[in-house]
């Protein structure tokens, strides 16, 4: 069902279920150096649905574009699921907040981060402009978690996306 209803229609060619012994995580030492480690099925199972699928950055970008342009979810459903809640910044591990574009408009940013076994992921989607940023890194020390603060690498990437 996932392949027929989601992966094929969106052209997500690299996405597949992570399998024990084939999926790679990374052990990071005190210097930040990452060493590849094969993850067992038991380790993957410990992450539940959050670590079930693996894929490449091109497919993460495709997924973000499909969310931005209404192919993943209808714009009305996407807007309902990502509406800012009073006194909250996130729901289901998706952050939604406003940011200012280069010309002073306020736009919504949908952000999803993930980090499992030394792998980091960041997806930023700005539906109003169609801008999407997708980043994968193989070290837990990557600065991908400070976007909304306005500081660091991920915030700089968002700034570039907001210039569009």
DSSP file (Angstrom, degrees, kcal/mol; ACC not computed):
  #  RESIDUE AA STRUCTURE BP1 BP2  ACC     N-H-->O    O-->H-N    N-H-->O    O-->H-N    TCO  KAPPA ALPHA  PHI   PSI    X-CA   Y-CA   Z-CA
    1    1 A X     >        0   0    0      0, 0.0     4,-2.9     0, 0.0     5,-0.4   0.000 360.0 360.0 360.0 -43.4    0.0    0.0    0.0
    2    2 A X  H  >> +     0   0    0      1,-0.2     5,-2.2     2,-0.2     4,-2.0   0.930 360.0  45.8 -62.4 -43.9    2.8    2.4    0.9
    3    3 A X  I  4>S+     0   0    0      3,-0.2     5,-2.7     1,-0.2     6,-0.4   0.941 118.5  41.2 -63.4 -47.9    4.6    1.7   -2.4
    4    4 A X  I  45S+     0   0    0      1,-0.2     5,-0.3     3,-0.2    -2,-0.2   0.867 125.2  33.3 -70.5 -37.8    1.4    2.0   -4.5
    5    5 A X  I  <5S+     0   0    0     -4,-2.9    -1,-0.2     3,-0.1    -3,-0.2   0.682 135.8   9.2 -96.1 -19.6   -0.1    5.0   -2.8
    6    6 A X  I  X5S+     0   0    0     -4,-2.0     4,-1.7    -5,-0.4     6,-0.3   0.713 121.3  46.0-125.5 -58.7    2.9    7.0   -1.8
    7    7 A X  I  >XS+     0   0    0     -5,-2.2     5,-2.6     2,-0.2     4,-0.6   0.947 116.8  39.8 -64.6 -52.7    6.3    6.0   -3.1
    8    8 A X  H >4<S+     0   0    0     -5,-2.7     3,-1.4    -6,-0.2    -1,-0.2   0.957 114.9  50.4 -63.6 -51.6    5.5    5.4   -6.8
    9    9 A X  H 345S+     0   0    0     -6,-0.4    -1,-0.2    -5,-0.3    -2,-0.2   0.841 116.4  42.6 -57.9 -32.0    3.1    8.4   -7.3
   10   10 A X  H 3<5S-     0   0    0     -4,-1.7    -1,-0.3     2,-0.1    -2,-0.2   0.493 111.6-120.0 -91.4  -3.3    5.7   10.8   -5.7
   11   11 A X  T <<5 +     0   0    0     -3,-1.4     2,-1.5    -4,-0.6    -3,-0.2   0.812  51.6 162.6  71.6  30.5    8.6    9.2   -7.5
   12   12 A X      < +     0   0    0     -5,-2.6    -1,-0.2    -6,-0.3     3,-0.1  -0.658   4.3 166.8 -85.6  89.3   10.4    8.2   -4.3
   13   13 A X        +     0   0    0     -2,-1.5    -1,-0.2     1,-0.2    -2,-0.1   0.790  67.1  45.2 -78.6 -30.9   12.8    5.7   -5.9
   14   14 A X  S    S+     0   0    0     42,-0.1    -1,-0.2     2,-0.0     2,-0.2   0.640  84.4 109.2 -90.7 -13.8   15.3    5.2   -3.0
   15   15 A X        +     0   0    0     -3,-0.1     2,-0.3    40,-0.1    40,-0.2  -0.427  38.7 143.6 -73.0 131.8   12.9    4.9   -0.1
   16   16 A X  E     -A   54   0A   0     38,-2.2    38,-2.8    -2,-0.2     2,-0.2  -0.968  55.8 -78.7-155.0 165.8   12.6    1.4    1.4
   17   17 A X  E     -A   53   0A   0     -2,-0.3    36,-0.3    36,-0.2     2,-0.2  -0.524  53.4-112.7 -68.4 134.7   12.0   -0.3    4.7
   18   18 A X        -     0   0    0     34,-3.5     2,-0.4    -2,-0.2    -1,-0.1  -0.510  33.8-155.3 -68.5 134.7   15.3   -0.4    6.7
   19   19 A X    >>  -     0   0    0     -2,-0.2     4,-2.0    -3,-0.0     3,-1.8  -0.920  22.3-103.3-116.3 139.8   16.5   -3.9    7.1
   20   20 A X  T 34 S+     0   0    0     -2,-0.4    20,-0.3     1,-0.3    21,-0.1  -0.311 106.5  17.2 -58.2 136.7   18.8   -5.2    9.9
   21   21 A X  T 34 S+     0   0    0     18,-3.7    -1,-0.3     2,-0.3    19,-0.1   0.177 123.2  61.3  86.9 -18.0   22.4   -5.7    8.8
   22   22 A X  T <4 S+     0   0    0     -3,-1.8     2,-0.3    17,-0.3    -2,-0.2   0.678  82.9  84.3-108.6 -27.7   21.9   -3.5    5.6
   23   23 A X  S  < S-     0   0    0     -4,-2.0    16,-2.9    16,-0.5     2,-0.5  -0.598  71.9-140.5 -82.3 137.6   21.0   -0.2    7.2
   24   24 A X  E     +B   38   0B   0     -2,-0.3    14,-0.2    14,-0.2     2,-0.2  -0.845  22.3 174.7-106.4 130.5   23.9    2.0    8.3
   25   25 A X  E     -B   37   0B   0     12,-3.4    12,-2.7    -2,-0.5     2,-0.4  -0.574  26.1-121.9-111.7-176.0   24.1    4.1   11.4
   26   26 A X  E     -B   36   0B   0     91,-3.3     2,-0.5    10,-0.2    10,-0.2  -0.993   5.3-149.3-137.4 130.9   27.1    6.0   12.6
   27   27 A X  E     -B   35   0B   0      8,-2.6     8,-2.7    -2,-0.4     2,-0.5  -0.866  22.3-154.5 -93.2 126.9   29.1    5.8   15.8
   28   28 A X  E     -B   34   0B   0     -2,-0.5     6,-0.2     6,-0.2     2,-0.1  -0.896   3.9-152.0-109.4 127.4   30.5    9.3   16.6
   29   29 A X    >   -     0   0    0      4,-2.2     3,-1.9    -2,-0.5    -1,-0.0  -0.262  39.6 -86.4 -88.7-178.2   33.7    9.7   18.7
   30   30 A X  T 3  S+     0   0    0      1,-0.3    -1,-0.1     2,-0.1    -2,-0.0   0.677 127.5  55.3 -64.9 -18.0   34.6   12.6   20.9
   31   31 A X  T 3  S-     0   0    0      2,-0.1    -1,-0.3     0, 0.0     3,-0.1   0.529 119.0-108.4 -90.0  -6.2   36.2   14.4   18.0
   32   32 A X    <   +     0   0    0     -3,-1.9     2,-0.2     1,-0.3   109,-0.2   0.409  69.0 147.5  94.2  -2.0   33.0   14.2   15.9
   33   33 A X        -     0   0    0     -5,-0.1    -4,-2.2     1,-0.1     2,-0.5  -0.488  39.4-141.8 -70.0 135.7   34.4   11.6   13.5
   34   34 A X  E     -B   28   0B   0     -6,-0.2     2,-0.5    -2,-0.2    -6,-0.2  -0.873  13.5-166.9-105.8 128.1   31.7    9.2   12.3
   35   35 A X  E     -B   27   0B   0     -8,-2.7    -8,-2.6    -2,-0.5   -10,-0.1  -0.958  28.2-116.6-111.9 125.0   32.4    5.5   11.8
   36   36 A X  E     -B   26   0B   0     -2,-0.5     2,-0.4   -10,-0.2   -10,-0.2  -0.329  33.4-173.8 -61.8 139.5   29.7    3.5    9.8
   37   37 A X  E     -B   25   0B   0    -12,-2.7   -12,-3.4    80,-0.2     2,-0.4  -0.999  25.1-124.6-136.0 129.4   28.0    0.8   11.8
   38   38 A X  E     -B   24   0B   0     -2,-0.4     2,-0.4   -14,-0.2   -14,-0.2  -0.605  29.2-137.2 -72.7 129.9   25.6   -1.8   10.5
   39   39 A X        -     0   0    0    -16,-2.9   -18,-3.7    -2,-0.4   -16,-0.5  -0.750  12.7-133.3 -92.9 132.7   22.3   -1.7   12.5
   40   40 A X     >  -     0   0    0     -2,-0.4     4,-2.3   -20,-0.3     5,-0.2  -0.318  25.3-108.3 -76.8 165.0   20.7   -4.9   13.5
   41   41 A X  H  > S+     0   0    0      1,-0.2     4,-2.4     2,-0.2     5,-0.2   0.865 120.8  55.3 -60.4 -36.8   16.9   -5.5   13.1
   42   42 A X  H  > S+     0   0    0      2,-0.2     4,-1.3     1,-0.2    -1,-0.2   0.898 107.1  48.7 -65.2 -40.3   16.5   -5.2   16.9
   43   43 A X  H  > S+     0   0    0      2,-0.2     4,-0.5     1,-0.2     3,-0.4   0.942 112.6  48.0 -64.3 -46.9   18.1   -1.8   16.9
   44   44 A X  H >< S+     0   0    0     -4,-2.3     3,-1.5     1,-0.2     4,-0.4   0.900 107.6  55.7 -60.5 -41.2   15.9   -0.6   14.0
   45   45 A X  H >< S+     0   0    0     -4,-2.4     3,-1.4     1,-0.3    -1,-0.2   0.817  96.9  65.9 -61.6 -30.4   12.8   -2.0   15.8
   46   46 A X  H 3< S+     0   0    0     -4,-1.3    -1,-0.3    -3,-0.4    -2,-0.2   0.721  97.1  54.4 -64.7 -21.2   13.7    0.1   18.8
   47   47 A X  T X< S-     0   0    0     -3,-1.5     3,-1.1    -4,-0.5     4,-0.3   0.533  92.5-163.5 -89.8  -6.8   13.1    3.3   16.8
   48   48 A X  G X   -     0   0    0     -3,-1.4     3,-1.2    -4,-0.4    -1,-0.2  -0.247  62.5 -16.6  60.1-145.5    9.5    2.2   15.8
   49   49 A X  G >  S+     0   0    0      1,-0.2     3,-1.0     2,-0.2     4,-0.4   0.755 129.0  71.8 -64.9 -25.2    7.9    4.0   12.9
   50   50 A X  G <  S+     0   0    0     -3,-1.1    -1,-0.2     1,-0.2    -2,-0.2   0.802 109.6  30.1 -63.2 -29.0   10.4    6.9   13.1
   51   51 A X  G <  S+     0   0    0     -3,-1.2    -1,-0.2    -4,-0.3    -2,-0.2   0.219  91.2 101.5-114.7  15.1   13.3    4.7   11.8
   52   52 A X  S <  S+     0   0    0     -3,-1.0   -34,-3.5    -4,-0.2     2,-0.4   0.857  75.7  51.8 -71.8 -36.9   11.4    2.4    9.5
   53   53 A X  E     -A   17   0A   0     -4,-0.4     2,-0.3   -36,-0.3   -36,-0.2  -0.798  61.6-171.6-106.1 144.5   12.1    4.0    6.1
   54   54 A X  E     +A   16   0A   0    -38,-2.8   -38,-2.2    -2,-0.4     2,-0.3  -0.933  19.3 138.4-126.6 154.5   15.5    4.9    4.7
   55   55 A X        -     0   0    0     -2,-0.3     2,-0.2   -40,-0.2   -40,-0.1  -0.965  44.3 -80.6-174.0-176.1   16.2    6.9    1.5
   56   56 A X     >  -     0   0    0     -2,-0.3     4,-1.6     1,-0.1     3,-0.4  -0.511  41.4-102.4-103.7 173.0   18.4    9.5    0.0
   57   57 A X  H  > S+     0   0    0      1,-0.2     4,-2.3     2,-0.2     5,-0.2   0.799 117.2  61.6 -66.5 -29.6   18.3   13.3    0.1
   58   58 A X  H  > S+     0   0    0      1,-0.2     4,-2.2     2,-0.2    -1,-0.2   0.918 107.0  45.3 -62.2 -41.0   16.8   13.6   -3.4
   59   59 A X  H  > S+     0   0    0     -3,-0.4     4,-2.4     2,-0.2    -2,-0.2   0.841 109.3  54.5 -73.0 -31.9   13.8   11.7   -2.2
   60   60 A X  H  X S+     0   0    0     -4,-1.6     4,-2.1     2,-0.2    -1,-0.2   0.908 110.2  48.1 -63.4 -40.1   13.5   13.8    1.0
   61   61 A X  H  X S+     0   0    0     -4,-2.3     4,-2.5     2,-0.2    -2,-0.2   0.911 110.3  51.1 -64.8 -43.3   13.5   16.8   -1.2
   62   62 A X  H  X S+     0   0    0     -4,-2.2     4,-2.3     2,-0.2    -2,-0.2   0.900 109.3  51.1 -59.7 -41.2   10.8   15.2   -3.5
   63   63 A X  H  X S+     0   0    0     -4,-2.4     4,-1.8     2,-0.2    -1,-0.2   0.920 110.5  48.8 -63.0 -44.0    8.7   14.5   -0.4
   64   64 A X  H  X S+     0   0    0     -4,-2.1     4,-2.4     2,-0.2    -2,-0.2   0.904 110.7  50.0 -62.4 -42.1    9.0   18.1    0.8
   65   65 A X  H  X S+     0   0    0     -4,-2.5     4,-2.7     1,-0.2     6,-0.3   0.893 108.8  52.7 -63.4 -39.1    8.1   19.4   -2.7
   66   66 A X  H  X>S+     0   0    0     -4,-2.3     6,-2.3     1,-0.2     5,-1.4   0.851 110.5  47.9 -65.8 -33.8    5.0   17.1   -2.7
   67   67 A X  H  <5S+     0   0    0     -4,-1.8     3,-0.4     4,-0.2    -2,-0.2   0.899 113.5  48.1 -70.2 -40.7    4.0   18.6    0.7
   68   68 A X  H  <5S+     0   0    0     -4,-2.4    -2,-0.2     1,-0.2    -1,-0.2   0.895 116.5  40.6 -66.8 -40.8    4.5   22.1   -0.6
   69   69 A X  H  <5S-     0   0    0     -4,-2.7    -1,-0.2    -5,-0.1    -2,-0.2   0.394 113.9-106.8 -97.1   5.7    2.6   21.7   -3.8
   70   70 A X  T  <5S+     0   0    0     -4,-0.6    -3,-0.2    -3,-0.4     5,-0.1   0.607  87.9 112.4  87.9  10.9   -0.3   19.6   -2.5
   71   71 A X  S   <S+     0   0    0     -5,-1.4    -4,-0.2    -6,-0.3     3,-0.1   0.796  81.6  43.6 -85.5 -29.0    0.5   16.3   -4.0
   72   72 A X  S    S-     0   0    0     -6,-2.3     2,-0.3     1,-0.3    -5,-0.2   0.940 135.8  -1.7 -77.5 -49.8    1.2   14.6   -0.7
   73   73 A X  S    S-     0   0    0     -7,-0.5    -1,-0.3    -6,-0.1     0, 0.0  -0.964  89.0 -95.1-134.5 150.3   -1.8   16.0    1.1
   74   74 A X     >  -     0   0    0     -2,-0.3     4,-3.1    -3,-0.1     5,-0.3  -0.349  40.6-113.1 -59.7 150.2   -4.4   18.4   -0.2
   75   75 A X  H  > S+     0   0    0      1,-0.2     4,-2.5     2,-0.2     5,-0.2   0.876 118.1  52.9 -54.8 -37.3   -3.5   22.0    0.7
   76   76 A X  H  > S+     0   0    0      2,-0.2     4,-2.0     1,-0.2    -1,-0.2   0.929 112.5  43.0 -65.6 -44.3   -6.5   22.2    3.1
   77   77 A X  H  > S+     0   0    0      2,-0.2     4,-2.8     1,-0.2     5,-0.2   0.924 114.2  50.9 -67.2 -44.0   -5.5   19.0    4.9
   78   78 A X  H  X S+     0   0    0     -4,-3.1     4,-1.7     1,-0.2    -2,-0.2   0.924 111.3  48.6 -57.5 -44.7   -1.8   20.1    5.1
   79   79 A X  H  < S+     0   0    0     -4,-2.5     4,-0.3    -5,-0.3    -1,-0.2   0.875 112.2  48.4 -66.7 -36.8   -2.8   23.4    6.5
   80   80 A X  H >< S+     0   0    0     -4,-2.0     3,-0.9     1,-0.2    -2,-0.2   0.933 113.5  46.8 -66.1 -45.8   -5.1   21.8    9.1
   81   81 A X  H 3< S+     0   0    0     -4,-2.8    -2,-0.2     1,-0.2    -1,-0.2   0.749 120.3  38.5 -69.3 -23.8   -2.4   19.3   10.2
   82   82 A X  T 3< S+     0   0    0     -4,-1.7    -1,-0.2    -5,-0.2    -2,-0.2   0.235  82.5 132.1-113.0  13.2    0.3   22.0   10.4
   83   83 A X    <   -     0   0    0     -3,-0.9     2,-0.2    -4,-0.3    13,-0.1  -0.398  67.4-105.2 -64.3 140.2   -1.8   24.9   11.8
   84   84 A X        -     0   0    0     -2,-0.1     2,-0.3    11,-0.1    -1,-0.1  -0.496  34.5-142.0 -66.8 131.3    0.0   26.5   14.7
   85   85 A X    >   -     0   0    0      3,-0.3     3,-2.0    -2,-0.2    11,-0.1  -0.722  29.9 -92.6 -93.0 144.9   -1.7   25.5   18.0
   86   86 A X  T 3  S-     0   0    0     -2,-0.3    -1,-0.1     1,-0.3     3,-0.1  -0.336 109.1  -0.6 -56.4 133.3   -2.1   28.0   20.8
   87   87 A X  T 3  S+     0   0    0      1,-0.2     2,-0.3     2,-0.0    -1,-0.3   0.678 117.2  97.9  61.3  21.0    0.9   27.9   23.2
   88   88 A X    <   -     0   0    0     -3,-2.0    -3,-0.3     1,-0.1    -1,-0.2  -0.978  47.5-173.1-137.7 152.0    2.5   25.1   21.2
   89   89 A X  S    S+     0   0    0     -2,-0.3     7,-1.8     1,-0.2     2,-0.3   0.513  71.8  33.6-117.0 -12.2    5.2   24.9   18.5
   90   90 A X  E     -C   95   0C   0      5,-0.2     2,-0.3     3,-0.0     5,-0.2  -0.990  47.8-178.2-147.1 154.1    5.1   21.3   17.5
   91   91 A X  E >  S+C   94   0C   0      3,-2.0     3,-1.7    -2,-0.3    -3,-0.0  -0.964  81.3   0.0-148.2 135.5    2.8   18.3   17.0
   92   92 A X  T 3  S-     0   0    0     -2,-0.3     3,-0.1     1,-0.3    -1,-0.0   0.850 129.5 -61.2  53.3  36.6    3.8   14.8   16.0
   93   93 A X  T 3  S+     0   0    0      1,-0.2    20,-0.6    19,-0.1     2,-0.5   0.697 111.5 120.1  63.9  22.0    7.4   16.0   15.8
   94   94 A X  E <   -CD  91 112C   0     -3,-1.7    -3,-2.0    18,-0.1     2,-0.4  -0.980  51.5-152.0-115.0 124.6    6.6   18.6   13.1
   95   95 A X  E     -CD  90 111C   0     16,-2.8    16,-3.2    -2,-0.5     2,-0.4  -0.771  10.3-171.0 -96.5 139.9    7.3   22.2   14.0
   96   96 A X  E     + D   0 110C   0     -7,-1.8     2,-0.3    -2,-0.4    14,-0.2  -0.999  19.8 143.7-129.5 131.1    5.3   25.0   12.5
   97   97 A X  E     - D   0 109C   0     12,-1.9    12,-3.3    -2,-0.4     2,-0.3  -0.962  43.5-102.1-155.9 168.9    6.3   28.7   12.9
   98   98 A X  E     + D   0 108C   0     -2,-0.3     2,-0.3    10,-0.2    10,-0.2  -0.729  32.5 178.9 -99.7 149.4    6.3   31.9   11.0
   99   99 A X  E     - D   0 107C   0      8,-2.5     8,-2.8    -2,-0.3     2,-0.5  -0.939  28.2-111.8-141.0 163.6    9.3   33.6    9.4
  100  100 A X  E     - D   0 106C   0     -2,-0.3     6,-0.2     6,-0.2    62,-0.1  -0.848  25.0-140.0-103.9 132.0    9.8   36.7    7.4
  101  101 A X    >   -     0   0    0      4,-2.8     3,-1.9    -2,-0.5    62,-0.2  -0.248  36.5 -94.8 -78.1 173.4   10.8   36.6    3.7
  102  102 A X  T 3  S+     0   0    0     60,-1.5    61,-0.1     1,-0.3    -1,-0.1   0.762 126.9  50.9 -61.7 -25.4   13.3   39.0    2.1
  103  103 A X  T 3  S-     0   0    0      2,-0.1    -1,-0.3     0, 0.0    60,-0.0   0.231 124.1-100.3-100.3  14.8   10.4   41.3    1.1
  104  104 A X  S <  S+     0   0    0     -3,-1.9     2,-0.2     1,-0.3    -2,-0.1   0.464  73.7 140.7  89.0   2.0    8.9   41.4    4.6
  105  105 A X        -     0   0    0      1,-0.0    -4,-2.8    -5,-0.0     2,-0.5  -0.525  50.1-128.9 -76.7 146.2    6.0   38.9    4.1
  106  106 A X  E     +D  100   0C   0     -6,-0.2     2,-0.3    -2,-0.2    -6,-0.2  -0.852  35.3 175.8 -93.3 127.0    5.2   36.6    7.0
  107  107 A X  E     -D   99   0C   0     -8,-2.8    -8,-2.5    -2,-0.5     2,-0.3  -0.906  30.9-108.2-130.6 158.1    5.1   33.0    5.8
  108  108 A X  E     -D   98   0C   0     -2,-0.3     2,-0.5   -10,-0.2    20,-0.4  -0.673  25.7-157.5 -86.6 138.8    4.6   29.6    7.5
  109  109 A X  E     -D   97   0C   0    -12,-3.3   -12,-1.9    -2,-0.3     2,-0.6  -0.976   0.9-159.1-115.4 128.8    7.6   27.2    7.8
  110  110 A X  E     -DE  96 125C   0     15,-3.0    15,-2.6    -2,-0.5     2,-0.4  -0.948  18.1-174.2-105.6 123.3    6.9   23.5    8.3
  111  111 A X  E     -DE  95 124C   0    -16,-3.2   -16,-2.8    -2,-0.6     2,-0.4  -0.962  14.5-178.2-125.7 134.5   10.0   21.8    9.8
  112  112 A X  E     -DE  94 123C   0     11,-2.4    11,-2.3    -2,-0.4     2,-0.3  -0.991   8.7-177.7-130.9 124.6   10.7   18.1   10.5
  113  113 A X  E     + E   0 122C   0    -20,-0.6     2,-0.3    -2,-0.4     9,-0.2  -0.824   1.5 178.9-114.8 157.3   13.9   17.0   12.1
  114  114 A X  E     - E   0 121C   0      7,-2.0     7,-2.6    -2,-0.3     2,-0.3  -0.981  11.1-178.4-155.0 149.1   15.1   13.5   12.8
  115  115 A X  E     + E   0 120C   0     -2,-0.3     2,-0.4     5,-0.2     5,-0.2  -0.887  13.1 160.8-151.5 119.9   18.2   11.9   14.3
  116  116 A X  E >   - E   0 119C   0      3,-2.0     3,-2.3    -2,-0.3    -2,-0.0  -0.988  68.5 -17.6-141.3 126.5   18.7    8.2   14.7
  117  117 A X  T 3  S-     0   0    0     -2,-0.4   -91,-3.3     1,-0.3   -80,-0.2   0.851 130.1 -43.2  49.3  46.8   21.9    6.2   15.2
  118  118 A X  T 3  S+     0   0    0      1,-0.3     2,-0.4   -93,-0.2    -1,-0.3   0.446 113.4 118.2  82.5  -0.8   24.2    9.0   14.1
  119  119 A X  E <   -E  116   0C   0     -3,-2.3    -3,-2.0    19,-0.2     2,-0.4  -0.857  44.3-166.6 -99.8 134.2   22.0   10.0   11.1
  120  120 A X  E     -EF 115 137C   0     17,-3.1    17,-2.3    -2,-0.4     2,-0.3  -0.926   5.4-175.9-119.2 145.0   20.5   13.5   11.0
  121  121 A X  E     -EF 114 136C   0     -7,-2.6    -7,-2.0    -2,-0.4     2,-0.4  -0.993   5.5-175.5-138.7 145.9   17.7   14.8    8.8
  122  122 A X  E     -EF 113 135C   0     13,-2.2    13,-2.4    -2,-0.3     2,-0.4  -0.983   0.7-177.7-141.9 129.5   16.2   18.2    8.3
  123  123 A X  E     -EF 112 134C   0    -11,-2.3   -11,-2.4    -2,-0.4     2,-0.4  -0.991   2.8-175.7-128.2 123.1   13.2   19.1    6.0
  124  124 A X  E     -EF 111 133C   0      9,-2.7     9,-2.5    -2,-0.4     2,-0.4  -0.979   4.1-176.1-118.3 129.1   12.0   22.7    5.7
  125  125 A X  E     -EF 110 132C   0    -15,-2.6   -15,-3.0    -2,-0.4     2,-0.6  -0.993  14.3-172.0-129.4 129.6    8.9   23.5    3.7
  126  126 A X  E >>> - F   0 131C   0      5,-2.8     4,-2.1    -2,-0.4     3,-1.3  -0.849   7.1-173.1-117.9  91.1    7.5   26.9    3.0
  127  127 A X  T 345S+     0   0    0     -2,-0.6    -1,-0.1     1,-0.3   -18,-0.1   0.841  78.8  60.3 -57.2 -37.2    4.2   26.2    1.2
  128  128 A X  T 345S+     0   0    0    -20,-0.4    -1,-0.3     1,-0.2   -19,-0.1   0.788 120.9  24.6 -64.1 -27.4    3.5   29.9    0.4
  129  129 A X  T <45S-     0   0    0     -3,-1.3    -1,-0.2     2,-0.1    -2,-0.2   0.560 101.6-122.8-111.0 -13.2    6.6   30.2   -1.7
  130  130 A X  T  <5 +     0   0    0     -4,-2.1     2,-0.2     1,-0.3    -3,-0.2   0.554  58.8 151.7  79.6   7.4    7.2   26.5   -2.7
  131  131 A X  E   < -F  126   0C   0     -5,-0.9    -5,-2.8    30,-0.1     2,-0.4  -0.517  20.0-179.3 -75.7 138.6   10.6   26.6   -1.1
  132  132 A X  E     -F  125   0C   0     -7,-0.2     2,-0.4    -2,-0.2    -7,-0.2  -0.999  12.0-169.5-139.7 135.9   12.0   23.3    0.2
  133  133 A X  E     -F  124   0C   0     -9,-2.5    -9,-2.7    -2,-0.4     2,-0.4  -0.996   6.6-177.1-124.3 130.6   15.3   22.5    1.9
  134  134 A X  E     +F  123   0C   0     -2,-0.4     2,-0.4   -11,-0.2   -11,-0.2  -0.997   4.9 175.2-129.6 130.3   16.4   18.9    2.6
  135  135 A X  E     -F  122   0C   0    -13,-2.4   -13,-2.2    -2,-0.4     2,-0.4  -0.999  10.2-173.5-137.0 134.8   19.6   18.0    4.4
  136  136 A X  E     +F  121   0C   0     -2,-0.4     2,-0.3   -15,-0.2   -15,-0.2  -0.981  10.4 177.3-122.4 141.8   21.0   14.6    5.6
  137  137 A X  E     -F  120   0C   0    -17,-2.3   -17,-3.1    -2,-0.4    -2,-0.0  -0.977  28.7-142.4-140.5 153.6   24.1   14.3    7.7
  138  138 A X  S    S+     0   0    0     -2,-0.3     2,-0.3   -19,-0.2   -19,-0.2  -0.174  77.4  72.7-111.7  40.9   25.9   11.4    9.2
  139  139 A X    >   -     0   0    0      1,-0.1     3,-1.4  -105,-0.1   -20,-0.1  -0.960  68.0-142.1-150.7 136.2   26.9   12.9   12.5
  140  140 A X  T 3  S+     0   0    0     -2,-0.3   -21,-0.1     1,-0.3    -1,-0.1   0.649  99.4  67.3 -68.2 -15.3   24.9   13.8   15.6
  141  141 A X  T 3  S+     0   0    0   -109,-0.2    -1,-0.3   -23,-0.1     2,-0.1   0.428  71.4 122.1 -88.5   3.3   26.9   16.9   16.1
  142  142 A X  S <  S-     0   0    0     -3,-1.4     2,-1.7     1,-0.1     3,-0.3  -0.392  70.8-122.7 -62.9 141.2   25.6   18.5   13.0
  143  143 A X  S    S+     0   0    0      1,-0.2    11,-1.0     2,-0.1    -1,-0.1  -0.586  71.0 122.1 -87.3  76.2   23.9   21.8   13.6
  144  144 A X        +     0   0    0     -2,-1.7     3,-0.3     9,-0.1    -1,-0.2   0.336  56.7  70.1-115.1   4.8   20.5   21.0   12.2
  145  145 A X  S    S+     0   0    0     -3,-0.3     3,-0.1     1,-0.2    -1,-0.1   0.254  81.0  69.0-109.8  13.7   18.3   21.6   15.2
  146  146 A X    >>> +     0   0    0      1,-0.1     5,-0.9    -3,-0.1     4,-0.6   0.062  55.3 121.4-120.8  26.6   18.4   25.4   15.7
  147  147 A X  G >45S+     0   0    0     -3,-0.3     3,-1.7     1,-0.2    -1,-0.1   0.934  75.3  47.6 -57.9 -53.6   16.4   26.6   12.7
  148  148 A X  G 345S+     0   0    0      1,-0.3    -1,-0.2     2,-0.1    -2,-0.1   0.719 101.5  66.8 -65.6 -20.4   13.7   28.5   14.6
  149  149 A X  G <45S-     0   0    0     -3,-0.6    -1,-0.3     2,-0.2    -2,-0.2   0.708 105.5-125.8 -72.6 -18.6   16.2   30.2   16.8
  150  150 A X  T <<5S+     0   0    0     -3,-1.7     2,-0.3    -4,-0.6    -3,-0.1   0.568  74.9 101.5  85.5   8.2   17.6   32.1   13.8
  151  151 A X     >< +     0   0    0     -5,-0.9     4,-0.5     4,-0.0    -1,-0.3  -0.903  58.7  20.6-125.9 153.9   21.1   31.0   14.4
  152  152 A X  H  > S-     0   0    0     -2,-0.3     4,-2.0     1,-0.2     5,-0.1  -0.185  97.8 -46.4  90.5-178.6   23.4   28.4   13.0
  153  153 A X  H  > S+     0   0    0      1,-0.2     4,-2.1     2,-0.2    -1,-0.2   0.898 131.5  49.0 -59.5 -48.4   23.7   26.4    9.7
  154  154 A X  H  > S+     0   0    0    -11,-1.0     4,-2.1     1,-0.2    -1,-0.2   0.873 110.4  51.6 -65.9 -35.6   20.0   25.3    9.5
  155  155 A X  H  X S+     0   0    0     -4,-0.5     4,-2.4     2,-0.2    -1,-0.2   0.880 108.2  52.6 -66.1 -37.4   18.8   28.9   10.1
  156  156 A X  H  X S+     0   0    0     -4,-2.0     4,-1.8     2,-0.2    -2,-0.2   0.888 108.1  51.2 -64.6 -38.5   21.1   30.1    7.3
  157  157 A X  H  X S+     0   0    0     -4,-2.1     4,-2.1     2,-0.2    -2,-0.2   0.918 109.4  49.9 -63.5 -42.9   19.6   27.5    5.0
  158  158 A X  H  X S+     0   0    0     -4,-2.1     4,-2.1     1,-0.2    -2,-0.2   0.909 106.8  56.1 -61.4 -40.8   16.1   28.8    5.9
  159  159 A X  H  < S+     0   0    0     -4,-2.4     4,-0.4     1,-0.2    -1,-0.2   0.897 107.4  48.4 -57.2 -41.4   17.2   32.3    5.2
  160  160 A X  H >< S+     0   0    0     -4,-1.8     3,-1.0     1,-0.2     4,-0.3   0.900 110.2  51.7 -65.3 -40.1   18.3   31.3    1.7
  161  161 A X  H >< S+     0   0    0     -4,-2.1     3,-1.0     1,-0.2    -2,-0.2   0.836 104.9  56.9 -65.0 -32.1   14.9   29.6    1.1
  162  162 A X  T 3< S+     0   0    0     -4,-2.1   -60,-1.5     1,-0.2    -1,-0.2   0.564  92.9  69.6 -78.2  -7.9   13.1   32.7    2.2
  163  163 A X  T <         0   0    0     -3,-1.0    -1,-0.2    -4,-0.4    -2,-0.2   0.636 360.0 360.0 -79.6 -14.5   14.8   34.8   -0.4
  164  164 A X    <         0   0    0     -3,-1.0    -1,-0.2    -4,-0.3    -2,-0.1   0.495 360.0 360.0 -65.8 360.0   12.9   33.0   -3.2
